[in-house]
Amino acid sequence: MVSPKKQTQVRLEPDVLAAGKDAAAARGLDFNRYVERLIIEDTTGARAAGMAAAQRLISEHGDFLDNLEEQLDAPYAQPQPGAAA
């Protein structure tokens, strides 16, 4: 059976390729699938929609998230008794 997918070749700088492979691995994807997803997200508007949603979340709830982060970090801001310096 012949695959309906087409093969192409892309030339990347070594550091760009390494970063892409690391990003793919972090998402549990092989590099080809990672690149395919990036293209689909970019060309369908899914990426832009996700970024817009993230910006709305930050705009609407940024102060709450900042305060929550401060509260969660507070126990670690001061050395704990018996902790190594």
Steps between C-alpha positions, in 0.01 A plus 500: 500500500633840401494775762297806400760717670763677295864526597693827499837621611573797723839650576538637851783646701630237746379693806152546349479129422614407852245739655225353281591143593508593870160671472356197320635262764362718781155463341539126444505541121744396235658789311293448184172508691615807693576691177170384350311632805678836485404542135138398563470730802651791308298457181162431662514786749501260797827641631377858475175407676695331780729797543203738505329287765817497711529879471135541609565277801803707599317829440194397700668302779864613501481667842342190653766276344780730621360497854459124492858458384623724783301300757632170367858630500480662845589188703823468301600866511654478848739226611328232701636407843757225464533551126849508354612848399 
